[in-house]
Amino acid sequence: MMLLFALTKLQAQGPPISGDKPIMLGAKAQVVKNTNEYRKTTEGWYMHNVLKYHYIINKNLLVAVHLPWATAERTAGDDPLEKTSGFGDLAFVVKPQFFRKDGKAKTFRMAGKLMQTFPTGVNLGEADISFKGYKTHVAIVAGYETLKYGILGETGYRYQSGDFSDQLVSKFGIGLPLLKPTYPVKQINLYFQYESVYNIQDNRYKLFYGQGIQLAYDQFTIDFEVQIPLIQTEGNHAHHTHDHEKRLYSLVFGGRYIF
């Protein structure tokens, strides 16, 4: 009973809003999430709003659907700002957990992840927001959590259709709960996260750092994160009009409800 109580407390550490975790809730649990990113670049800005529905079929299997809305306002050379918005690229996710080792008030778990994106959206020329193309993301997600901290990581390969480069993507994050465990859940979590993206065909590399805070109360969580670039290389050549566009910063915010 002590072990089950402690593992319940670990759910107070929700996933970082721009990351993922292999730890799943109980069977038949459902999660509604809203993720929003405002991205400022050297050529304008993007807004990506995603409504996510997650359903945990059993303790080792999660399925999800992501419904996005995307907006861009940017320049093309010396042209004035052009604003475009519309429904984004629809995505489905399957996440099977294949390794789990629980201890007293701690757990380590690993899960596979398949995220398939379909060309249902407006073409903004930005593959990780909306580009009206197919995208297949295959990854391994791992996480170790205790009542004092959590360590989360993800590494994977991302295929992108058309002349968009395939990518190697990895994320690493640390979560720190600031309050003592209580029931019902009442917690403040700090997140420190790195994300790297390597474009294989273009030989371009990007590294970002994200500083986030999460408020968890009972079945609700609210998240906010500031993400800044640390490295953005030019690569060998450009396929698209905005390939030389560089990110200045991103503001990521949203929340989730578990029922």
Secondary structure, DSSP 8 states (H G I E B T S, - for coil): -HHHHHHHHHTTS---TTS--S---STT-EEEEEEEEEEEETTEEEEEEEEEEEEEEETTEEEEEEEEEEEEEE--TTS--EEEEEE---EEEEEEEEEEEEETTEEEEEEEEEEEE-S-S---SBTTTB-SS-EEEEEEEEEEEESS-EEEEEEEEEEESTT---EEEEEEEEEEE-S---SS-EEEEEEEEEEEEEETTTTEEEEEEEEEEEEEETTEEEEEEEEEEEEE---S---STTTT--EEEEEEEEEEEE-
